[in-house]
Amino acid sequence: MSSAQPIDPSLPPQALMPPQEAWEAGVENHVAFWAGVICNGPGLEAHHQILLEWCDPERAVEQDLAMLVPEGEGVVRALDLGSGPAASMGWKIDGRSVEVTAVDPFALYLNDVFEFRGLKGPPVRSMQTSLRSLADFNQGLLFDIAYLNCSLSTFADPVQTVRDLLAQLKPGGAILIRSPINGAAAASYFALHLWNLEPSDDGDISIWRPDRRHSLRDAVNGLGFIEAQVLPQFLNIVIRRTDGEAPVRDEPTIQQLSEAVDAEVKAGRLADAMRMAEQLRRRSTGASLVVALTQSAAAARQAHRLDEVQAHLMEAKRVASTLRSCPASVLAQLAYALEREGLADAAQAVSDRIQPRGARLEISRAIAERRAWGEQTRRRFAALHAPIVPLGQECIPFDVAMRWGLADRVVDGPFTAGVFYGDGPAKLIANGFSDLFDPAAHKIARTPSGVEALTLPAYGAFLNHQLGPYWLENDKSRLIDLYRERVTAFAQAVASPSVLFVLDQRYPADLDLWAGTLEDIVGQGAFRLLVVRFADIEGPAPTDPRIDVAVVPKPSADYVWFDAATYSTPAGLMFERGIVGAMASSLARLSS
């Protein structure tokens, strides 16, 4: 055991107690919670419904756990440790009979609550016993698999619990531990939220309280081999009993593959990223497969393979709908990715599955507001065939319009994915976009992280969404094909009877030049130019009546258009309301 960082005196008292004392102090609230869940108490209705699902005798064993079962034809002996009132692991595996033992330190009381309420309860009631007593009870019979579903952190001595549990496994047997990352700190150490679990850079897992820290690797030394998968804000930890050296691996772990996909995307090696993502999908199940599919969609979007993006995300939605439980962070990431592609109904359906209720309400509220605004705006302007064409100088208008239900109107043109300083886009339009298709006109720069990126110096353009070798290969042929597609979409949009152009102004711009350029390409059609001017940008009022200016203050320097943690906050929502509200006002002027 090693000491943690200096102790914060503002921590709640239970965070600073010795673990056994904190356990004793938290028992009453822990048991009261489970009793309330069994009784369907106020605010616990969603938890009660989940409990009823756990009690279903036809419930299949969780996929992530079933894949750990050794091959064979005999009975699978499974242990659910810290089960609460019912085993959450499931009761059946295809083609195998399963003998589930559920163990919880408060089982006798919780079983009495079931009886008092007249509920049938699970197929096998939980036992109140210690692991060492359980070994005597089983007379030497060992388990194939064991499951701790958010329960390791509730034991006063989690290190000894893991060692005792490994002793109850057959050689080659496995433990699956599921836990939020640093969940005790997030819960302010309330009830039996005693220990935090946190991944380390070297593949170890730290088990810690403010005054002490343990290594999971040290705890299982000589008894087992750890493989941890870090999901968004969540951990899946597999410990296999090996009774010796760690097994030799000829292929990367799922966690290593997942990290490699992210690294390849960031480096712009998209062909390698998509190949690894395919391998990751083949090897993943359950919540891990939802993550793998969401990652695959991200890689495909960077490569502008849009059909694949939607296919991966809708498959992730389908997989998530089959799971009895899935970490809230995984579902939130999927919901936001669906929304980013204009799939608002699917995003809402995914967010509505999030547990606990507090997390679901916050995410669903943001998605529901954007979805409702989009539906209302589409109805309001149903008769107005006016595409929305972003012009730079940054990519915020395109992504905001996609999120707020305007995916059927916003055009993925040549200015949606890059930074264009000053009047560069107007000059590029006036020149017929010819330099976009000339490999010699593109110069190579490097991002702060060292990834190669393309620029068009003559137009102040930094194409920061097309990074790395994927777009540079074959004399930039992929990049040129992409921009031919985007210029075609732009030309079709400006041929409409009316069109709304949107310029998010981060840098000085000559609005008279813009108006003249747009008038030349629109011809006889009607247009409006909406200038979304951030509050820290000064500029003269436009003299052309077709130009609208909306001054919108950014909520903070932390706002990031692709990060839901900032754009779904109250400040982020307010900022984006200002942008989409200005779009609606400009559409209204076009319609009149």
N, C-alpha and C positions, 0 to 999 in steps of 0.2 A: 504493500500500500504506500502511495506517495501523497504528499500534501497537495491540496488544490491551491488556487490563487488566494491572495489575501481576502479575508472574509468581509463581505459587505454588511455593515451593521444594520442596514435597513431591511434585511431579509426577515421573513416571518419567523417566530420563535421555533416552530417545528423544523425549520431548515437547519437549525443550529444544535438540535438535540442529538445525542447518540442515536444511532439507527434503531436499536431495540426500543428505546424510550419513545422515539417518534412513531414507531409502529404501534405501540400501545396507545399513544395519544390519538392516532388516526383511525383506530378500529371502529369506533362508534359511527363516525361519518361514512366510512366505507360500507359497513353493513346496512346502514340506513339507506344509502343509495340503492343497493341491490334489492332491499325490501321494497323500496318505492318503485323500482323497475318491475318487479313481479306483480305488484298491486296496480300497475298502470297509473301511477301517481301523476299529479299535475306537472307538466313540463317534461315528463319522462315517457310520453306516449310513443315516440319514435324508438326509444330504447326497448320498450315493452314489445313492440312489433318485431324487433330484431331477436329478442329472446324467444318469442314464439317460433321464429324461423329456426333457431338453434335446436328447439325441441322437436322439430319435424323428423320422424324416424326415417323418412325417405331422403333426407338431406345428404348430398354427396360430400365426401371429404374434400376440403379445400384443395384446389389444384396444385398450389405451391407445396402442399404437404404430401399429396398423393404421389407426386413425382419422386419423392424421397424414399418411398417404400421399396425395399429390396425385391428383386424379381423372385418369383416362386408361385406356388399354388396354395400354400397353407393359409391358415388364419393370420390376419394382420393384427398384432397386438399394439394398441395405441394408447398413449397417456396424454391427457389434457390437464396440465398443472396450473393451479390458480384459476380454475375454470369458472369461479362464481357459481351461480345457481344451475348452470347447464354447460356441458361441453360445447364449445363453439366450432370445433374442428369438423363436424359432420359425422355421419354414421355408416356410409357405404362407399366402397370403391368398386368400380366395374370389375366383375369376374372374381372378386375376392370377398370373403366374409371378414368383417372387422369387429374386433372385440375392444371396445372403448372403456377405459378407466378414467373417470374424472375425479380430480382431487382438489379440494379447497379447504382452507383452514376454518371456514365458517359454514360448512356444508350442512351440519345438523340444523342450525337455525334457519337457513334458507330453505331447506327441505320442509321444515315446519310451516314456513310462510306459504309455500305451494299448497300444502294440505289445508291450511286455514282458508285460503282463497278458493279452494275447490278446483284447482287447476291440475290437469293431467301431468304436466311436467315433462322432462326429457325421457327418452327410452331407458336410460340408465342414470339413476340419481348420483350426484356427487358424493364422494366419501370425505369424511373429515379425519385425516391421518397425516403423519409425517412420511417423508420419503423413506426413511430408514425403517419405520414400522411397516410401510407398504412392501418393502423387500421381504420382511419376515412373512407377511400375509401371502405373498405370491410364491413362497417356498422355492425361490431360485429361478422362477420364470422371468424372462427379460422381455423388454419392449422393442418393437421394430422402429417405432417413431414416437416422438414426444412433441408437444405443442405448448408454447407459452404465448398467449395472445394478449399482449399489453399487460402481462402479469409479472415478469421478472422484476420490474421496478418496485413491486409491492412487497417483496420479501425483505426482512431485516438484514439478511446476509445473502445477497444474490450470488456471490462468488461460491460459497459453500453449496448453495442450491444447485448451481450448474454442475459442480463436481459430483454431488450426490446423484443428480439426475443421469449423468453420463454412466455412472456405475449401474444404473438400472436398464441400460441399453444393451442389446446384442452387439457384438463386434460388427461394424459396418452400419449400425443403426444411426439415426439422425434426429437431431433436435431442430425445430424451427421456432425461432424467437421473433416475434413481431413487436415493434416498439416505436412510438414517436421519438424523434431526435430531441433530446433534452426536454422530455415531457413533464418531468417533475417541476423544473424551474418554470415552465409555461403555466403549470397549474398552481404555482405558488406553494408547492409542497403540501397541498391540502389533502386530507384523509390519508390514504396509503400511497400517494405519489411521493415515494421516498427517494428514488434514485434516478439519475439521468443516464441515458445511454447516448454516446456520441462517437461517430467514426473518427479515426485518426488517419493521417496521410499514409501511414505505413501498413494500412489494412487491419490494424487492431481496432478494438472497441473499448473506449473508456467508460467505466461505470463509476459515477461520481456523485458526491454531495459537496456542499460548499467547503467542508473541512477535510475531505478525504477523497481519494481516487484509486481505482483498481484497474488493472488490465485484464480484459477477458482472455487474451492470448495466454497470459501467465496462469490464469485460473484453470485452463484446460491443458496446460503443458503436459505432454506425455500421455494424455487421455483422448484427445480429439484434435480435429482440424477445423478451423473457422473459415467460412466464406460468407462475407457480408455484401449485400446489395443495398446501396444507398438510393432510395427513392426520394422524391421531393418531400422533405421534412419527415421522412419515415425510414425505418430500417427493417430489412428482412435479413436475419442472421441464421445461417445453417451451421450447426456443429455436428460433425460426423465422428463417431467413436472409432478410433484407429488403433489404440493401444500401442503406439509407437510413432514412427516418423510420418510426416504428412505425405499423402499420396502424391506420386509424380503425375503432373498434368501435362498432356500433350496439346491442350488448347486453352485459350484464355477463359477466365470465369465470366459469368454474365455481367458482373459489376465492371470488370476490366473492359469488356466489349462495349458496355454502355458509355463508359468514360472515353473510350477510343472514338466512338461515333461523334460525341460532342467535340473532341479535340480536332478531328478531321474536318468537321463542318467549320469550326472557327478558323482553321488554317486554309480553307478554300479547296481542300482535296475532296471534292464532293463525290467523285466516282468511288473512291475508297470508302467514304462515309456511307454511301448507299449500299455498297457491298457488305460492309460490316453490319449495317442495320438489318439487312436481310438475314444474315447469320444470327443476329440477336433475336429476331422474331421467331426463327425456327426453334430456338432453344428456350424461349420464355413461355411461361404460363401465367394465368391469373393476373394479379395486379402488375406483375412484371411485364406481361405481354401488353397491357394497356400503355405502360411507359415506353416499351420498345416501339409500338406503333406510333405513339405521339412523337418520339424521336425521329422515326422514319419519315413522318410527315414534315418535320422541320428540315431534314436534309433535302427532301424532294422540293420543298418550297425554295430553298436556297438555289437549287438547280433549275428552278422555274418549270418543274414538271407538275403542273397544277392538277391534272387528272389523278396522279398518284397521291397528291396531298389529300384530296377529299376522300379517296378510297381508303387510305390508311386511317384517317380520322374516323370515318364512319365504321370501319371495322373495329377500331378501339372502342367506340361507343357501344357496338354490339357486344364485344367481350365484356365490357364493364357491366352491361345490363344482365349478364348471366352470373355475376359474382354476388355471393351473399354479402360480402363486405369488401370494401376497397378503401385505402387511405384517402382522407379528405383532400390532401395535397395532390394526389394523383388525379382524382376526379376534377379538381379545380383547374389543374394544368390542361387537361383535355377539354374542359368546357371553354376555357379562354381560347384555345387553339381552334376549336370549331367556330366560335364567334368571329375570330379573326378572318375566317374564310367565308363569312356571310351566312353561316349555317346556324342561325339564331335559335330555331326551334330545337335542333339537336343539342345546342349548348345549354338551353334551358332544361331539357330533359336530363342531361347529365348532372347539372348543378343541383337539381331537385333530389338527387340520390345521395348527396353529401351528408355525412354524419360527422360530428354532432350537429345538433340543430343550430347552434349559434354560428358555426362556420358556414352552414348552408344558407342561413338567412342573409348573411353579409354578401356572399357571392351571388346568390340568386337575385338579391335586390338590385345589384348593379347590372346584371345581365337582363333582368326583366325590364328595368328602366330603358335601357338602350333598345331592346326589342320592341317595346310598346311605342317608343318615339318613332322608330322606323316604320311600324305598321301605320301609325297615324299620318306620317308624312307621305307615305306611298298613296294612301287613300286621298289625301288632300290634293295631291298633284298627279292623280292617275291620268288625267286628260292632257297633261303637259309632257310632251316628249322632249325632255331637255336633259341630255347627258351631263354629268359633272366631270370636268376635265382638270385634274391637278396640273399646275405649271411649275412646281418647285416653290420656293427655293429649297425646301426640305420636304420630307415624305409624310409629314403629319396628316394633311387633309385626306390622302388616300386611305390610310389606316383607320382614321377616325370615322370616315364615311362607311367603310366596311363593317366596323364594329357597331355602328348606330343604325344598321338596317338599310343602308343605301347601296348594297352590293350590286343591285340590278341597274344602278345609274352611274356609279363611279367608274371611270375608264382607267385601265391599267396602261397608261401611255408612257412616253419616253421620259417623263419627269417624275414618276412615282417612286423611284428607287435610287435616289442620289441627292447630293448637295450641289446646288447651282448658285454661285455667287452673283449678286447684282442682276444685270439684264441679260446674262448669258442665254437663258432660254428663249427670250425674244429674238436674239440674234440667230440662234440655231433654227428657229422657225422660219425667219426671213430667208435663211440660206437653204431652205428645203431639206434640212436634216442631213445633207450630203456627207458631212464629216463624221456622222455617227457610223457610217458604213465603210469608212476608210481606215484600215488598220494602222496606217502611218500617222493618222491624226491623234491616235490614243497613245498616251505616254504612261509609263509605269511609275507609281509611287509606292511608298510603304506606309501602312498604318502604324500607330504607336506600338502595336504588338508584333510588328515585323512582317505582316502578311502583305503580299503584293496586291496592289489595287490599280485600277485604271483611271486616268484623268483625261479631260479634254481641255487643255490649258487655254485655248482660244475662247472658250465659252465659260470659264470659271467652274467647270464641272468636275466633281469627284464622285465616281460611280461606286459608292461605298457598300452597295449590296452585291456587287459582282466581284468577289474577292478570290484571289488565289489561282492556282494553275488550271482549275477546271475551265475558267473563262479565258485563259491566255493560250491554251493549246490550239494547234492548227491555225496559227495566225489569227487568233481571236475569232474563229468562225462561229463558235456558239454565241458569243457576245453580239456579233453582227446579226446573226439570225434572230436573236431575241429582240434587238432594237428594230429590225424590219417589221417584226410582228407588232411591236408597240407603236411604231409610226403608222402602220396600217389602221390600228384601232383608233389612233388620234385622228386620222383623216376621215374615217367613217363618222366619228363623233361630231367633228366640226361641220360635216355636211348636213347635220340635222337642222330642222327649221329654227331651233333655238338651242342654245348651249350655255351652260354656266361654267366659266373658268374660275379656278380658285388658286390664288397665289398666297402661300404662307410666307410673309415678309420677315426675314431675319436680317436682311442686309439692305442697304439703300437701293432704290429702284426708280427708274424714270417711267412713271405711270402713263404719261402722254405717249411715250414710245410704245409701251405695251398696248394701249388702246388702238394706235394706228396699225400695229402688227396684226392684232386680232381682227380688226376690221378688214384687212386685206385678205385674210384666209377664210373668214366666214362668208364674205360676199354679201348676198342679199338677206342672209339669215339674221335673226336677232341674237344678241349675246349680252351677257353681263359678266363683268370681271369682279369677283369678290376678293378683296385684299384682306387677309387675316394678319393683322399687324400686332405683333407682340408688344406689350406695354413699354418695354425698354427701347423700342425702335422709334425714332422720330422721323416724321415725314410730312410733306405738305398735304393739304386736303386736295382730292382730285377735282379737276375742272370738268371732266367728261361725265355727263349724267349716267352713263352706263357702268360707271365704276362705283362699287360699294366698298367702304372700309369698315371693318369691325376690329376694334382694339380689344384684345383679349390678353389679360395678364396670365402668364404661366404660374402655376401654383408654387413651384419651387424649382431649384436647380436639380432636384432629385427626380423630377417627372421624366419618365422614359416611355415613349409611345408603345413599346412592345412589352412592357413589364406591368402585369396586372396589379402587382403590389403597389404601384403608384397611380396607374390610370383608373383604378376602381376605388380609390379612396374618395372621401367626400370632396376634397380639394381637386382631385383629378377629374371627377365627374363634373364638377362645376366648370372647370376649364374647358372640357370637351363640349359641355352644353352650350357654351358661348360660341364655339366653332360651328356646331351643327345648327344652332339657332340662327346664326348668320347665313348659313347655306339656305335654310328654309325661307328666310326673309328675301334673299336674292331670287329664289325660285318664284316667290309670290310676285315680285316685281316683273319677272319675265312673263308670268301667266297673265298679268294685267296689260 
